[in-house]
């Protein structure tokens, strides 16, 4: 996520899980930590993206993308 912030990329939890090998819940928790001053005080931007993507349970629910900013 930190590396992708240099390029302004938006990534879903699923994409981050595939890139890192960590679970989506773990990545979500780490994104919350990155907001804290002791972990960098990043701005974690979030947007809804449903462009033909399927939600976690196979339904066409909301899919969120994330981007870090200093």
C-alpha positions as MATLAB code, in Angstrom:
seq = 'XXXXXXXXXXXXXXXXXXXXXXXXXXXXXXXXXXXXXXXXXXXXXXXXXXXXXXXXXXXXXXXXXXXXXX';
ca = [
       0.000    0.000    0.000;
       2.839    2.356    0.821;
       4.537    1.639   -2.505;
       1.286    2.148   -4.426;
       0.816    5.563   -2.801;
       3.810    6.834   -4.801;
       1.838    6.177   -7.986;
      -1.604    7.294   -6.788;
      -3.093    3.809   -7.224;
      -6.445    2.786   -5.803;
      -6.548   -0.838   -4.587;
      -9.272   -3.030   -3.117;
      -8.752   -5.194   -0.036;
      -8.890   -8.243   -2.302;
      -6.163   -6.858   -4.571;
      -4.000   -6.029   -1.562;
      -4.581   -9.537   -0.161;
      -3.443  -11.103   -3.419;
      -0.353   -8.909   -3.587;
       0.709   -9.439    0.017;
      -0.602  -12.870    0.987;
      -2.346  -11.425    4.069;
      -6.080  -11.672    4.724;
      -8.460   -8.843    3.932;
      -9.375   -8.341    7.609;
      -5.703   -8.004    8.528;
      -5.121   -5.460    5.781;
      -8.170   -3.477    6.882;
      -6.804   -3.351   10.436;
      -3.398   -2.205    9.188;
      -5.027    0.577    7.166;
      -6.656    1.800   10.394;
      -3.250    1.752   12.116;
      -1.662    3.787    9.320;
      -4.018    6.661   10.213;
      -2.494    6.916   13.701;
       0.358    9.409   14.242;
       2.721    6.748   15.633;
       2.356    4.742   12.385;
       2.784    7.634    9.973;
      -0.466    9.584   10.263;
      -1.453    8.771    6.681;
      -4.705    9.871    5.119;
      -6.493    6.714    3.977;
      -8.896    7.639    1.208;
     -11.794    5.321    0.425;
     -14.167    5.235   -2.527;
     -16.861    2.886   -3.735;
     -16.210    1.154   -7.015;
     -18.688   -1.286   -8.555;
     -17.470   -1.385  -12.129;
     -18.408   -4.981  -12.865;
     -16.719   -6.296   -9.717;
     -18.253   -8.934   -7.533;
     -18.384   -8.551   -3.761;
     -16.719  -10.837   -1.265;
     -19.596  -13.349   -1.062;
     -20.180  -13.447   -4.805;
     -22.946  -10.844   -4.748;
     -22.760   -7.531   -6.609;
     -22.413   -5.561   -3.343;
     -20.270   -2.530   -2.682;
     -16.571   -2.861   -3.430;
     -14.267   -0.319   -1.804;
     -10.924    0.927   -3.060;
      -8.266    2.535   -0.892;
      -5.410    4.941   -1.452;
      -2.825    6.339    0.973;
      -1.739    9.940    1.150;
       0.741   11.622    3.475;
];
